[in-house]
């Protein structure tokens, strides 16, 4: 994985600092061309990996990338699924039955109603695989070497003790898409232990890592201890602690942690992208 990864929160009005900034971003990125311009700015700064949700608008971005193969020949996307809001909105608009019809293929949908809840309980791994395939359609023909399970699902399965589903996810991603599975979580220590118990060694885990314990279950000290052990390929996200830490201070802290393979950030301007890249490179160069 590259040292610096570019995220998509800013494109879809996700801002941990203020609702006002979220609204401004929603207006700024209402057109796909605006998203592509920022991605091109990131590429110009040396970032060639885009880590994004499976938001419906990402399908348009994928179309543009496919239509320009020479320009984006070295560009990689790390899909993160599911995009929970998409399903929540579908349930609101279509109802539960309508949502199932929308996202689960017809024959399988009929089998669900024939077998009822017993069928769902028996074959939930097959349902998961079908939903993965539905989410991945938009990325056909695009280099997706790592495919992530979003924390809303990762941590739910973790909390319910359903580690078999986590392991099944990883195996299916490897088998069907010739890619590695990644997991986004708010509980790095617990997830790592569960994945190792399931036979997944040196997993790819994206977790909140920052100086102020923002969304870090178990606390900063425990995370630092886990990182020292080098048991996982870790991507640090939410390094600004939801806006509580000045950028330079935040990046100095995370850049100097051991065994953080990549740093994920989002930005909506070329200057912020360039400043962040330069700052990470500076502190990487200061390591002993």
Buried (B, 14 or more C-beta within 10 A) or exposed (E): BEBBBBBBBBBBBBBBEEEEBBEBBBEBBEEBEBBBEBBBBBBEBEBBBBBBBBBEBBEBBBEBBEEEEEEBEEBBBBBBBBBBBBBEEBBEEBEEEEBBBBBBEEEBBEBBEEEEEEBEEEBBBBBBBBBBEBBBEBBEEBBBBBBBBBBEBBBEBBEEEBBEBBBBBBBBBEEEBEBBBBBBBBBBBBBBBBBBEBEBEEBBBBBBBBBBBBBBBBEBEBBEEBBEEEBBBBBBBBBBBBBBBEBEEBBBBBBEBEEBBBBBBBBBEBEBBBBBBEBBBEBBEEEE
